[in-house]
Amino acid sequence: MIQRRVYLLHSSSILSPSMADIISLVVSHRGIQHQISVSLGSTLADLRATLEDLTTVPPSLQKLLYKNSTKGPYDSETTLREAGLKEGTKIQMVGSTLQELGGLQAKEAEERKRDRILRERALKAPVKVRSTATASTSDHLYRFHELIPLPNLPNPDSALAVLRRLANDKAIRHVMQLHKFSVGVLTELNPRERPDLLGLNTNRGEEIKLRIRTDSFDGFRVYSEVRRTLCHELAHNVFGPHDNDFKELNSQLNREVAEFERAAAEGTHRLQAGDMYEPESLENDALTSHILGGSSRSPNSFNPDSVEERRRRMLEAALNRLQKEEEELENSCGTAGPAETT
């Protein structure tokens, strides 16, 4: 800690002031203490000029903070006595030098210049028109950030098209925005390397692998089945083991996908030209399901005595089928459960 002693006299006093008028002040600025002996008849302008000599901070940039100061505005001709300064008063001075201020201004000017260049580049960049809607920040955050097909397998371009369809699926994007899911890489599983797996989520969304190909490599699995596996793996972004919390979230994701598509079919959600959706609601699945204990019926067949009962049985059969499929998914999931590897 550096201390410096300075004697500051009243500017109008050529002769030494009386000892009763001399007080000592301690002015701190950025960790350095300056001990000053001053006359109470000196003005604040005199004090600020002295502090400028000591710190190179101009008077206009100085801010003096001290206790028990007299309330009210001060002008440059206010005396130290009128300002409420006393023997031993400690003053904290805040302020920047012109050199520092110039450096800050230069930095701000450089940042403004960089921002202007970036804006100009953005305006000159080619615009890809796909939709009249403006993408929000969440569209860039909660999505699949990279799609990677396996290059050593046949038709990688076709595999990329499947991955792109999954990533751009309106219902999948809806649930990812809703639950703030972000996935680093969406890629495929090699059926021959892990024939027991349908999906794998690494590090809660760092990478999701899906089995999109048939066992014989001559085609791709049914899209709706792959998408259901994707919902299962997205649930692993939150929960690792296949416990009740996981099951509830997984069911919620599938329900939200179905509700989104039902709303899209009814016109609540607008789809862009070329978009595709495949209804996956339980009711639509149930209408084509075989009912245990009876015969397969057309949904248009009329039975006035059991319409509600027939509908209930259809939905029950669909729920049982989906539950069985989910159990098969759990057994074929590499993220948790029996197929988990270390």
C-alpha positions as CSV (number, residue, x, y, z in Angstrom):
1,M,0.0,0.0,0.0
2,I,1.5,3.3,-1.1
3,Q,1.0,6.5,0.8
4,R,1.9,9.9,-0.4
5,R,1.7,13.2,1.5
6,V,0.7,16.4,-0.3
7,Y,0.1,19.8,1.2
8,L,-2.8,21.7,-0.4
9,L,-3.3,25.3,0.7
10,H,-6.2,27.7,0.1
11,S,-5.5,29.2,-3.3
12,S,-6.0,32.8,-2.0
13,S,-3.7,32.3,1.0
14,I,-0.1,33.3,0.2
15,L,0.9,33.0,3.8
16,S,0.6,29.7,5.7
17,P,-2.9,29.1,7.1
18,S,-3.4,28.6,10.8
19,M,-2.8,25.2,12.0
20,A,-6.5,24.9,13.0
21,D,-7.4,25.0,9.4
22,I,-5.1,22.2,8.3
23,I,-6.6,18.6,8.2
24,S,-5.3,15.3,6.9
25,L,-7.3,13.3,4.4
26,V,-6.8,9.8,3.0
27,V,-7.8,9.4,-0.6
28,S,-7.9,5.8,-2.0
29,H,-7.9,5.1,-5.7
30,R,-7.5,1.6,-7.0
31,G,-5.8,0.3,-3.9
32,I,-3.3,3.1,-3.5
33,Q,-3.8,5.5,-0.6
34,H,-2.8,9.1,-0.9
35,Q,-2.5,11.0,2.4
36,I,-3.1,14.7,1.9
37,S,-2.8,17.7,4.3
38,V,-5.2,20.4,3.2
39,S,-6.7,23.6,4.3
40,L,-10.4,23.7,5.0
41,G,-10.5,26.9,3.1
42,S,-9.4,25.2,-0.1
43,T,-12.0,24.5,-2.7
44,L,-13.1,21.2,-4.2
45,A,-11.6,22.5,-7.5
46,D,-8.2,22.7,-5.7
47,L,-8.6,19.2,-4.3
48,R,-9.6,17.7,-7.6
49,A,-6.6,19.4,-9.3
50,T,-4.3,17.9,-6.8
51,L,-5.8,14.5,-7.2
52,E,-5.4,14.8,-11.0
53,D,-1.6,15.4,-10.4
54,L,-1.5,12.2,-8.3
55,T,-3.7,9.9,-10.4
56,T,-3.9,11.5,-13.8
57,V,-7.7,11.2,-13.6
58,P,-9.3,14.5,-14.9
59,P,-11.5,16.4,-12.4
60,S,-14.5,15.9,-14.7
61,L,-14.2,12.1,-14.3
62,Q,-13.5,12.1,-10.6
63,K,-16.2,10.9,-8.2
64,L,-15.5,11.4,-4.5
65,L,-17.2,9.1,-1.9
66,Y,-17.0,9.7,1.8
67,K,-19.1,9.4,5.0
68,N,-20.9,12.3,6.7
69,S,-20.8,14.5,3.7
70,T,-23.0,17.6,3.6
71,K,-26.0,16.9,1.5
72,G,-26.5,19.0,-1.5
73,P,-24.8,19.8,-4.8
74,Y,-21.3,21.2,-4.8
75,D,-19.7,23.5,-7.3
76,S,-16.0,24.0,-8.0
77,E,-15.9,27.0,-5.5
78,T,-17.3,25.0,-2.6
79,T,-14.8,24.9,0.2
80,L,-13.7,21.7,1.9
81,R,-15.3,22.9,5.1
82,E,-18.6,23.5,3.3
83,A,-18.3,20.0,1.7
84,G,-18.2,18.5,5.2
85,L,-14.6,17.2,5.1
86,K,-13.0,16.8,8.5
87,E,-9.8,15.6,10.1
88,G,-9.1,12.0,9.1
89,T,-11.9,11.8,6.5
90,K,-11.4,8.8,4.2
91,I,-12.3,9.4,0.6
92,Q,-12.8,6.7,-2.0
93,M,-12.2,8.2,-5.5
94,V,-13.6,6.5,-8.6
95,G,-12.6,7.5,-12.1
96,S,-10.7,6.6,-15.2
97,T,-7.8,8.2,-16.9
98,L,-8.0,9.7,-20.4
99,Q,-5.7,7.0,-21.6
100,E,-8.0,4.3,-20.2
101,L,-11.0,6.1,-21.5
102,G,-9.5,6.3,-24.9
103,G,-8.7,2.6,-24.9
104,L,-12.3,1.8,-23.9
105,Q,-13.6,4.0,-26.6
106,A,-11.3,2.4,-29.2
107,K,-12.5,-1.1,-28.1
108,E,-16.1,-0.1,-28.4
109,A,-15.5,1.4,-31.8
110,E,-13.8,-1.9,-32.9
111,E,-16.8,-3.9,-31.6
112,R,-19.2,-1.6,-33.5
113,K,-17.1,-2.0,-36.6
114,R,-17.1,-5.8,-36.3
115,D,-20.9,-5.9,-35.7
116,R,-21.4,-3.7,-38.8
117,I,-19.3,-6.0,-40.9
118,L,-21.3,-9.1,-39.7
119,R,-24.6,-7.3,-40.5
120,E,-23.4,-6.4,-43.9
121,R,-22.3,-10.0,-44.6
122,A,-25.6,-11.3,-43.4
123,L,-27.4,-9.0,-45.8
124,K,-25.2,-10.1,-48.7
125,A,-25.6,-13.8,-47.9
126,P,-28.0,-15.7,-50.2
127,V,-31.4,-16.3,-48.7
128,K,-32.9,-19.8,-48.9
129,V,-36.7,-19.4,-49.0
130,R,-38.5,-22.4,-47.5
131,S,-41.2,-20.9,-45.4
132,T,-42.7,-17.5,-44.7
133,A,-42.3,-18.1,-40.9
134,T,-39.2,-16.9,-39.1
135,A,-37.2,-19.5,-37.3
136,S,-37.0,-18.9,-33.6
137,T,-33.9,-19.4,-31.4
138,S,-35.4,-22.6,-30.0
139,D,-35.6,-24.0,-33.6
140,H,-31.8,-23.8,-33.6
141,L,-31.3,-25.2,-30.1
142,Y,-33.7,-28.0,-29.8
143,R,-33.1,-30.2,-32.8
144,F,-30.8,-32.8,-34.3
145,H,-27.6,-30.9,-35.0
146,E,-26.0,-33.4,-37.3
147,L,-27.2,-36.4,-39.4
148,I,-24.7,-39.1,-40.2
149,P,-25.5,-42.3,-42.2
150,L,-23.0,-45.2,-42.1
151,P,-20.8,-44.7,-45.2
152,N,-19.7,-48.4,-45.2
153,L,-23.3,-49.6,-45.8
154,P,-25.2,-49.7,-49.1
155,N,-27.1,-46.6,-50.3
156,P,-25.8,-44.0,-47.7
157,D,-27.8,-41.3,-49.6
158,S,-31.0,-43.2,-49.0
159,A,-30.1,-43.7,-45.3
160,L,-29.5,-40.0,-45.1
161,A,-32.9,-39.3,-46.6
162,V,-34.5,-41.5,-43.8
163,L,-32.6,-39.7,-41.1
164,R,-33.5,-36.3,-42.6
165,R,-37.1,-37.3,-42.7
166,L,-37.0,-38.2,-39.0
167,A,-35.2,-35.0,-38.1
168,N,-37.7,-32.9,-40.1
169,D,-40.8,-34.8,-39.0
170,K,-43.2,-32.1,-37.8
171,A,-44.5,-34.1,-34.9
172,I,-40.9,-35.0,-33.7
173,R,-39.8,-31.4,-33.9
174,H,-42.9,-30.4,-32.0
175,V,-42.1,-32.7,-29.0
176,M,-38.4,-31.7,-29.1
177,Q,-39.4,-28.0,-28.8
178,L,-41.9,-28.8,-26.2
179,H,-39.5,-30.7,-24.0
180,K,-36.3,-28.8,-25.0
181,F,-34.6,-31.9,-26.4
182,S,-31.3,-31.3,-28.1
183,V,-29.4,-34.2,-29.9
184,G,-25.9,-33.8,-31.1
185,V,-25.9,-36.6,-33.7
186,L,-28.6,-38.7,-35.2
187,T,-27.1,-41.8,-37.0
188,E,-27.9,-45.4,-37.7
189,L,-27.1,-48.8,-36.1
190,N,-25.5,-51.5,-38.1
191,P,-27.9,-54.5,-38.0
192,R,-25.0,-57.0,-38.4
193,E,-22.9,-55.5,-35.6
194,R,-25.7,-55.3,-33.0
195,P,-28.6,-57.4,-34.3
196,D,-30.2,-57.3,-30.8
197,L,-30.6,-53.5,-30.7
198,L,-33.2,-51.2,-32.2
199,G,-31.9,-47.9,-30.6
200,L,-29.2,-46.4,-28.5
201,N,-28.9,-43.1,-26.7
202,T,-25.4,-42.0,-25.6
203,N,-24.8,-39.5,-22.9
204,R,-28.4,-38.3,-22.7
205,G,-28.6,-37.0,-26.3
206,E,-25.0,-36.6,-27.3
207,E,-25.7,-39.3,-30.0
208,I,-28.8,-41.3,-30.9
209,K,-28.4,-44.4,-33.0
210,L,-31.4,-46.0,-34.7
211,R,-31.8,-49.3,-36.6
212,I,-33.3,-48.0,-39.9
213,R,-32.3,-50.8,-42.2
214,T,-33.8,-54.3,-42.7
215,D,-31.7,-57.3,-41.7
216,S,-30.9,-58.1,-45.3
217,F,-29.7,-54.5,-46.1
218,D,-32.0,-54.4,-49.1
219,G,-34.4,-51.8,-47.7
220,F,-35.5,-49.8,-44.7
221,R,-37.7,-50.6,-41.8
222,V,-41.3,-49.2,-41.6
223,Y,-41.1,-45.5,-40.9
224,S,-43.7,-45.5,-38.1
225,E,-41.8,-48.2,-36.2
226,V,-38.4,-46.3,-36.5
227,R,-40.1,-43.2,-35.3
228,R,-41.6,-44.9,-32.3
229,T,-38.0,-46.1,-31.4
230,L,-36.8,-42.5,-31.8
231,C,-39.4,-41.4,-29.2
232,H,-38.2,-44.1,-26.9
233,E,-34.6,-42.9,-27.2
234,L,-35.6,-39.3,-26.8
235,A,-37.1,-40.2,-23.5
236,H,-33.6,-41.4,-22.5
237,N,-32.5,-37.8,-22.7
238,V,-34.2,-37.4,-19.3
239,F,-34.3,-40.9,-17.7
240,G,-31.8,-43.6,-18.1
241,P,-33.3,-46.8,-16.7
242,H,-36.7,-48.2,-17.9
243,D,-38.5,-47.2,-14.6
244,N,-41.9,-45.8,-14.1
245,D,-40.7,-42.2,-14.8
246,F,-39.3,-43.3,-18.1
247,K,-42.4,-45.2,-19.1
248,E,-44.6,-42.2,-18.3
249,L,-42.4,-39.8,-20.3
250,N,-42.2,-42.3,-23.2
251,S,-46.0,-42.7,-23.3
252,Q,-46.4,-38.9,-23.1
253,L,-44.1,-38.4,-26.1
254,N,-46.0,-40.9,-28.2
255,R,-49.3,-39.3,-27.1
256,E,-48.1,-35.9,-28.1
257,V,-46.9,-37.1,-31.5
258,A,-50.4,-38.6,-32.1
259,E,-52.2,-35.5,-30.8
260,F,-50.0,-33.3,-33.0
261,E,-50.8,-35.3,-36.1
262,R,-54.5,-35.5,-35.3
263,A,-54.5,-31.7,-35.0
264,A,-52.6,-31.5,-38.3
265,A,-55.2,-33.7,-40.0
266,E,-58.0,-31.5,-38.6
267,G,-56.2,-28.3,-39.8
268,T,-55.2,-27.0,-36.4
269,H,-51.5,-27.2,-37.4
270,R,-50.6,-26.1,-40.9
271,L,-48.1,-28.2,-42.9
272,Q,-45.9,-26.7,-45.6
273,A,-46.1,-27.9,-49.1
274,G,-44.4,-31.2,-49.5
275,D,-44.6,-32.1,-45.8
276,M,-45.8,-35.6,-44.9
277,Y,-47.4,-37.0,-41.9
278,E,-48.6,-40.5,-41.1
279,P,-51.5,-40.8,-38.6
280,E,-50.4,-42.9,-35.6
281,S,-53.4,-42.4,-33.3
282,L,-54.6,-45.4,-31.2
283,E,-58.0,-45.2,-32.8
284,N,-56.7,-45.4,-36.3
285,D,-54.5,-48.3,-35.4
286,A,-57.3,-50.0,-33.6
287,L,-59.7,-49.9,-36.5
288,T,-57.5,-52.2,-38.5
289,S,-56.5,-54.5,-35.6
290,H,-57.7,-58.0,-35.1
291,I,-59.8,-58.3,-31.9
292,L,-59.0,-61.3,-29.7
293,G,-61.9,-63.6,-29.1
294,G,-63.7,-62.4,-32.3
295,S,-63.3,-61.9,-35.9
296,S,-61.6,-59.0,-37.8
297,R,-64.3,-56.5,-38.7
298,S,-64.5,-53.5,-40.9
299,P,-64.8,-50.3,-39.1
300,N,-67.8,-49.4,-41.2
301,S,-69.8,-52.5,-40.3
302,F,-72.9,-51.6,-38.3
303,N,-74.0,-53.3,-35.0
304,P,-76.5,-51.1,-33.2
305,D,-76.4,-53.2,-30.0
306,S,-72.6,-52.8,-29.3
307,V,-71.1,-49.7,-30.9
308,E,-69.5,-48.5,-27.7
309,E,-68.4,-52.0,-26.7
310,R,-66.8,-52.6,-30.1
311,R,-65.0,-49.2,-29.8
312,R,-63.8,-50.1,-26.3
313,R,-62.5,-53.5,-27.4
314,M,-60.7,-51.9,-30.4
315,L,-58.9,-49.4,-28.2
316,E,-58.1,-52.0,-25.7
317,A,-56.5,-54.2,-28.4
318,A,-54.5,-51.3,-29.7
319,L,-53.2,-50.4,-26.3
320,N,-52.2,-54.0,-25.6
321,R,-50.4,-54.1,-29.0
322,L,-48.6,-50.9,-28.3
323,Q,-47.6,-52.1,-24.8
324,K,-46.2,-55.3,-26.3
325,E,-44.3,-53.2,-28.9
326,E,-42.9,-51.0,-26.1
327,E,-41.7,-54.1,-24.1
328,E,-40.0,-55.3,-27.2
329,L,-38.4,-51.9,-27.6
330,E,-37.1,-52.0,-24.0
331,N,-35.5,-55.3,-24.7
332,S,-33.9,-54.0,-27.9
333,C,-32.7,-50.7,-26.4
334,G,-29.0,-50.3,-25.7
335,T,-29.4,-47.3,-23.5
336,A,-30.9,-49.2,-20.5
337,G,-32.4,-52.5,-19.7
338,P,-31.4,-56.1,-20.5
339,A,-29.4,-55.0,-23.6
340,E,-27.3,-52.5,-21.8
341,T,-23.6,-52.8,-22.4
342,T,-20.6,-51.5,-20.6
